[in-house]
Amino acid sequence: MTTVNLAWQTRLAALPSLPIAHLPTPLEALPRLRMALGGDAGGVPHLWVKRDDAIGLAVGGNKVRKLAYLLADAQARGARKVVSFGGLQSNFLRALASGCARLGMEAHCLYFERRPARLTGNLLLCQQLGARLHFVPLGGDTGPRDLHRTCQLVRLASPFLPGIGRRGVAFIPVGGHSALGCAGYVPAAREILEQAAQTGFQPDAVVTAAGTGGTLAGLLAGFRLLGSQVQLIGIDVGKLWRDFEQDIAAMAGDVTTLLGAPQPFAPTDVTLFPGYGPGYARPYEPALAAIALAARAEGLLLDPVYSGKAMAGLIDLIRTGQFTADQHVVFLHTGGWPSLFATLGPL
Ligand SMILES: Cc1ncc(COP(=O)(O)O)c(C=O)c1O
């Protein structure tokens, strides 16, 4: 690993961040999953899981790394209330709710859907964590699809919602999708490389789910700044954002600029398996099969919307011969299992 420039590390270390994550998260081997997929004979690479599902702050997940910076920033600007939005089973809003509870701030969560008769999964956890839930039915699953315009809309509309107003309010974009939030995945890139080196291997690829693409952008920036050649592969869970690769490349560039070491990224630098499954949060049989396989082979809980689809994508890549048996592939587990309690019956 060659380091491009060290000044960015100082800049990163100087960013205000809250100690809400248990770091480093574990990097564990998945030997039984590898065997279940065919092992050496099947040309299956050595499989590893980076356990960001076990990162702490209630039930963990990738958003905790972003919130460590975003909530520190909100606090520094004197905010007492934090507003954001997402789907009914948003893991981000649940992580935001736990972070705000921990810091004595008010979380206001907006959903572009009707209030369900029964709160389940992440939505139930948000309520238990004391978040204020605002339901604004604007077309549900077929609602606004442009990330930046939706953020603007929420910014404009939220002061009029009960209990929000204009004073002491911080707005955090959906999924923590800002350069500051995505910078949370730069140290994760370093963790992966360091833990792999300590364990005695060099990762050939890292595979993870892409929702807003922020996790991918942060990792892309991190691996570039560290001079790593690891192949980063995102599995698009089907949110249908426009110009997704371009957006992720631009965000990776913004992250490096924030860290004082601007790097150019082109859409072709982003490896994305597009629109995995029939659409965002739609039941997808291979994802359900991947969830059952990971649960039974390794005691690992994935979710049907993000990490289950990412695992199904990884299995597809393995089955189509994209890797060799001597390679090492790290699956970044981004969490999300509370939605199992809302979306699945018995596997
Ligand atoms: C469990 C889980 N995994 C992955 C993602 C995708 O992360 P990102 O939005 O950074 O692409 C999300 C949220 O969108 C998530 O909740």
The ligand as an SDF file (V2000), in Angstrom:
LIG
                    3D

 16 16  0  0  0  0  0  0  0  0999 V2000
  -28.3440   -1.4940    5.7050 C   0  0  0  0  0  0  0  0  0  0  0  0
  -27.9200   -0.5670    4.6330 C   0  0  0  0  0  0  0  0  0  0  0  0
  -26.9650   -0.9800    3.7860 N   0  0  0  0  0  0  0  0  0  0  0  0
  -26.5440   -0.1920    2.7790 C   0  0  0  0  0  0  0  0  0  0  0  0
  -27.0790    1.0560    2.5730 C   0  0  0  0  0  0  0  0  0  0  0  0
  -26.5820    1.8630    1.4380 C   0  0  0  0  0  0  0  0  0  0  0  0
  -25.6630    2.8050    1.8750 O   0  0  0  0  0  0  0  0  0  0  0  0
  -25.4600    4.1260    1.0150 P   0  0  0  0  0  0  0  0  0  0  0  0
  -26.7100    4.9150    1.1440 O   0  0  0  0  0  0  0  0  0  0  0  0
  -24.3050    4.7900    1.6670 O   0  0  0  0  0  0  0  0  0  0  0  0
  -25.2180    3.6940   -0.3700 O   0  0  0  0  0  0  0  0  0  0  0  0
  -28.0790    1.5280    3.4420 C   0  0  0  0  0  0  0  0  0  0  0  0
  -28.7320    2.8320    3.2680 C   0  0  0  0  0  0  0  0  0  0  0  0
  -29.0080    3.3670    2.2520 O   0  0  0  0  0  0  0  0  0  0  0  0
  -28.5060    0.6990    4.4890 C   0  0  0  0  0  0  0  0  0  0  0  0
  -29.4350    1.0950    5.3410 O   0  0  0  0  0  0  0  0  0  0  0  0
  1  2  1  0
  2  3  1  0
  2 15  2  0
  3  4  2  0
  4  5  1  0
  5  6  1  0
  5 12  2  0
  6  7  1  0
  7  8  1  0
  8  9  2  0
  8 10  1  0
  8 11  1  0
 12 13  1  0
 12 15  1  0
 13 14  2  0
 15 16  1  0
M  END
$$$$
